[in-house]
Amino acid sequence: MPDTRRRGRGLPTLSGTLTVAPGLLVLGATTYLFLVVAGRAMGAVEFGRLSVLYTAVYVLGVGFFYPLEQQVSRLVAGRVARGEGCGPLLLRSSQLAGGLLLVLIGALTLTSSVLADELFGGELSLVLVCGAAVVTFAATYLVRGALAGTRRLSAYSTQLALEGVLRLLGAGALVALDLAGPLSFGILIAASPLVATLCVARAPGLLVQPGPAAPWREVGGSFGLLLVGGAAAQALANAGPLLVALLSGPAEQAQAGVFLAALVLVRIPMFLFAAVQASLVPDIAAAAAAREWDRVVSAVRALALLVLCLGGATVAVLAAVGPLLVRLLFGEGFVLDRMDMVLLSAGCFAYLLAQVFNQALVALGRLGAGLLGWCCGLVLLAAGTAAVDDLQRRVEVGLLAGSLAAAAAMMVLLLRVLRAPRETEPEVTAC
């Protein structure tokens, strides 16, 4: 007879993801509009510098601090369930965030001149904005972890929506005041998450109450694997504009902006898919916790088939009208051909397929297997980029090869895990 009590434990998580989904949708829509406004206001060359800054901020900010949010959320939720105060835990988590910040800011400081020359056209101010954004992202993700852990998901959703709305309103004000430029728009990227966080941050009693000590092993735990895996995933997802900027010559400075403009269009269907993913992925975790492996396989299969169907339709549509849509949205200076759109959209959906398999591996406690898949993707990204001569085409081929390699590696590892005998609850292991 099925254990209905265990099966039911997945329902609060599903309800929670649906609570967060509106904020996620608003954040995504306003981010796209922000980039469209920036592209039309600045033109391809200056938008190229902003695209590199935007990409660098998200590689560093999301790659290093989203894993912190995941860890804080899990640990806070455990303490709240036991009625324990979270003060020592949040203090230790803040120390961990501070240590990561010291490393990242130190690295940016030491390489600031090189980064300014190679990525930002000699503008050192954009490196400073990147550093400031990393600081605000650290604070934002720490607070989001506490909000998620205490099930204050309405506040979490509000923070997401408010961040996007503030950034878009700021962009409109800059254009109206004729102040549009990479620096001013970069300041908006850095400031909007922190302002939105301050608007919703209010600590429930358990977050500030004294409680059991939080040793480093409690906060660290599997964090190292989460951190490296998250950074690798973000590097693969966002490498395009950075690679274009690094490989471009003096006459090709606009290409990074054109590349990001294409990515904005290509990723719209991916973002719409995130709402479906938010509903199905928690079911994988609940089924894994209950050791109901047939449910795990069914959920992963459903997600993978949906990605393949949505990806095929998107590639066909963008092959037909993608270049025209990019010019209509961003301006006549943003020129791409049909093959650019096909390669970019195929690469994005291959990456999304890798994310599906990675989420399943994480739910099964196999963080190291997910990291191995992302590393395979980065190796093929480098190999694919080196195999082609044309600037934009080589990056597109590299991203497609890397994403396909990551998806294939994780699929193989996931099948290996699911075929192995499972007599105990999943544990965090290397593979």
N, C-alpha and C positions, 0 to 999 in steps of 0.2 A: 504493500500500500504506500503511495507517495507521501513523502514528508512535507505536508502543506505548510507547516510552520517555517521550515527553512526556505521553501520556495517564496513565501510571502515577504521574506526579508529584503528581496530585491526591489519591492514596490516603492518604498520611500525614496530610493535613489532615483528611480525613473521619474517620480513626481518632482524631485528636486531639479533634475535636468530640464524639465519642461518649464519650471519657474525661471531658470536662468536664460532659457532660449530667447525670450523677447529682448532682453538686454544685449545678448549676443548678436541678434539680427540688427538692432539699431546701431551697434558699434560697427558692424560690417558695412552696412549701407552708408553710414556717415563717413567712414574711412575711404570708401570708394569715391564718394562725392568730394571729399577733401583733396584727394589726389587729382581728380579731374579739374577742380578749380585751380589747383597749383599748376598743373600742366598748361592750362589755357592762359593763366596769368603770366607765367614765366617764359614759356617757350622751351624747346627741346634741350638747349644747352644748359640753362640754369636748372631746369627740372632734372637733368641728368645728375647734377650735384646733390639735389635734394633726394633723389632716388637712392643714391649711394648712402647718404646719411640715414635715410629711413631704413634701409636694409641693414646697415651696421647696428643701428639701435635695436632692431628686433632680433638680430642674431645674438647680440650680447645680452640685451634685457630679457627677452623671452627664453633664450637658450639657457641662461644661467639662473634665472630667478623663478621661472615657472615650475621647475622641479622643487624649489623651496616652497612654493605655494602648496604643491601636492603633499610634501612631507609634513608641513605645518597643519594642513587640513586633517590629515589622517591622525596625527598625534593629538591634536586638540579634540577631535571627535571622540577619541578613546578616553581622554580624561573627563570630558563632559559626561560621557555615558557612565563613568564610575563616580561622578559627583566630586571630582578632585579639582582643586584650583589650578589654573594654567599659567600663573605669573612666572614661576621659574622656567617653564617650557618656552614661553614667549621671549623671555630674557635671553635664554640660550640660543633660540632661533635668530634673534636680533644680532647676537654676537657672530653667529655663522654668516648672516647676511653681510655684516660689517667686514668680516674677513674676506669674503668674496669681492666686496667692493674695493677693498685695499688692493687686492691683486689686479682687478680690472683697471682701476684708475691708475695704478702704478704702471701697468703695461701701456695704457694710452699715453701717459706722460712721457715715458721713455721713447715711444715711437711717434710722438706727435708730429714732428717735422716731416718724417717719412710719410706718415698717413696723409698729412696735408698736401704734400707734393704729389703723391701717387693716386690719391682718391678724390681729393676735394679741390683740385686746381690751385693749390697753394694757399687756400683759405684756412688758416689755423683756427679761426673762430668756429668753424664747423666741427673741428675735433673737440673743442671745449663744450659745444652744445651736445655732442655725442656723450661725453663724460657726464654732463648734467642729467641727460636722459637716463643713463644707466642708474644713477642714484635714485631718481624718481621711480623707476621701474622696480628697484629693489624694495622700496617702501610700499609701493602699490601691491606687489605680489605677496609680501608678508601680511598685509592687512587682508587681502583676499583669502589667504589661507585661513586666517582666524575667522573670517565671516563664514566660509564654507564649513569649517569645523564645528561652529556653533549653530549651523543650519539657518543662519540669517541670509537665506538665498535671495529674498526680495531686495535686501540691501546690496548684495553682490550684483544682481541684475541691474539695479539702479546705477551702481558705479560704472558698469560697462557702458550703459546707454549714455550717462552723463559725460563720460570721457569723450565719446564720439561726437556728441552734440556740441560740447564746448570747443572742441578742435575745429569743427565745421563753422561754427559761428565766428570764431577767431579768424579763420581763413577769409570769410566774407568781409569782416572788418578790415583786414589788411588790404584786400583788393580795393575796397571802397576808399581807403585812405592812400592808395597808391604806394603801399609799402611792401608789396609782394617781392619776395626774394628767398633764396635758400636759407639764409640765416633767420629771418623772421618766421618762416614756416617751420624751420627746425625748432625754434623756441616753443612753438605751439605743440609740437610732438613731445617735447620734454615736459612741458608744464601741465598739459591737460590731464594726464593720469593722476598726478599728485593733487590737483585741485578737486577733481572728482572724488578721490579717496577721502580727502579732508571733509567733504560735504556729507559723506555717509558713515564715516568712522565714529562709532560710539561703542565703547567697550562694555559688554555684559559683565556682571559681577564675577563669574568664574574666570574670566580672562585676566583679571587683575588680582584675584585672591591668591594668597600664598597656597602652595601645594607641595607635593613631593618633589624632591630635587630632580633636575633634568640633566643627567650625565651626558657627556658628549656621545657616548655610544647609543643613547636613545634617539638623539636628534640626528646623528650621523647615519647610523644603521645602513640602510640601502641607498642613502642619499648620493653617494659617490657614483653609483651606476646610473641613478636617475639624472644626475647632473651631466655626466659625460654623454649619455644617450640623448638627452634633451638638446645639448649644444650641437651634437652631430646632426640631429634631425633638422634643427634650424639652419645649420650651415648648408645642408643639402637643399633645403627648401628655398633659401634666399641667396644662394651663391651667385645667381645670374647677374644682377646689376653690378655686384662687386667685381666679378670676373671681367665683365665688359669694360668697366672703368680701368682695371689694371692692365688689360691687354690692348686698350685702344691707343691710337696715335693722336697727335695734335689735331688732325682733321676729322677725328671720330668722336669728339667729346660729347656729342648729343646722343650717342648710341645707348648709353645707360638709361637715359630718360625714355627713349623710345622702347627699350626693352621692358622697363617697369610699366609703361602704359599698356603694352601688350599683356603683361602678367595680370594687371588689374582686370582687364576684360576676361581673360582666360579663367581666372579664379572665381568669377561670380557664381557659376554653377557649383563649384566646390564649396563655396560658403553656404549656399542653399542646402547642400547635402549635409552640412554640419548639424542642422536641426534634426535630421533623421539619425545621424550617427549618435547624437546626444541621447536619443531614445533607446537605441539598440545596444550600444557598447556597455552600459551598466548591466544589461541582462547577461552579458558574457561574464562579468565579474560575479554576479549573483549565482549563476550556474556553476562557475568554477568553485566558489566557496561551498556549494552544496554537492560538489563532485558529480554533477549531472553532465557528463561529457557529451551526450547527444545534443543537449541544448546548446553547449558551447559551439559544436560543429555547425548546428543549424543557424545560429546567430552570425557566425563568421561567414558562412556561405551566403546568407542573405545580404550582408553588407558588401561582400566582394562582387556578387552578381549585380547589385545596384550600382556600384562604382563602374563596372564594366559597361553596363547599359547606358548610364548617364554619360560616361566618357565617350563612348562611340557616337552618341547623338551630338555631343558638344563638338567633337572634332569635325564632324560633317558640317554642322552649322557654321563654325568659325572658318572652315576652309572656304565656304561660299561667301560669307559677308564680313569676316573678321577684319581684314584690312580697312574696309570702308567704315566700320564701326569705330575703329581706333582713330581715324582721321576726324570723324564727326564729333567724337567725345573730346579729343585733346587738341585738335587743330591740324592744319595741312602739313606742318613740319614733322609729323609723326608718321613715317612711311614704313610699311612692312609688306611682305608678299604672303601669298597663301601658304607656302611651305613653312614660313616662320610660325604662322598660327597653328598649323597641324603639329609641328614638332613641340611647340610650347604646350599646347593643350594635352597632347599625348603624354608629355613628361609630367604635367601637373596631376593627371589622373593616375599615372603609374605611382607617383608619390603618395597619392591618397590611398591607393591600394596597399602600399607599404604601411601606411598609418593604421589601416584596419588590422593587418596581421600583427603589428607592433602592440596595438591595444590589447589584442588577445593574449599575446605573450606576457604583457605586464599584468593582466588579470590573472594569469596562471602563475605569477611569481617568477617568470623567467626574464628578468631585466637584462641579464648579460647576453641572452640570445638576441634581444632587440638591439642592443648596442652593437653586437657583431654584424647584424643586418645593415645598420646605418653605416658602419665602417666599410663594408663591401660597397655600399652606394657611393661613398666619397672616393674610394679608389677608382671605381669606374667613371665617376665624374671627371677626375683628373685625366684618365686615359682617353675618354671620349673627347674632351676639350683639346687634347694634344693631337688628335687624329685628323682634324680638319683645319683648313687655313683661314677661311672667311671668318671675320670677327664674330658676328652675331650667330652665324650658323654653327660655329664650333662650340659656343656656349649652349646653344639649344640641343645639339647632339649630346654634349656632355651631361646635361641635366636629364635628358631622356634615358641615356645609358645608366646613369647613376641611380635614378629612380626605379628603373626596371630591375637592376641588380639588387637593390635593397628589398624590393617586393619579392623577388624570387628567393633570395636568401632567407627572408623571414618566413615565407610560405613553407620552405623545406624544414626549417627549424620548428615551426609550429606543428607540422605533421609529425615530426619526430617526437615532440612532447606529447601530442595527443595519442600516439600509438603506444607509448610506454605504459606499463602497468602503473596504476595510481591507487595506492591503498591508504595514503595519508593526505592531509590537507596540503595545498600548494605552499612551498616555501620559496623565499627569494634565493635563487641560485644563479650560477653563471650561464648555464644553458640547459 
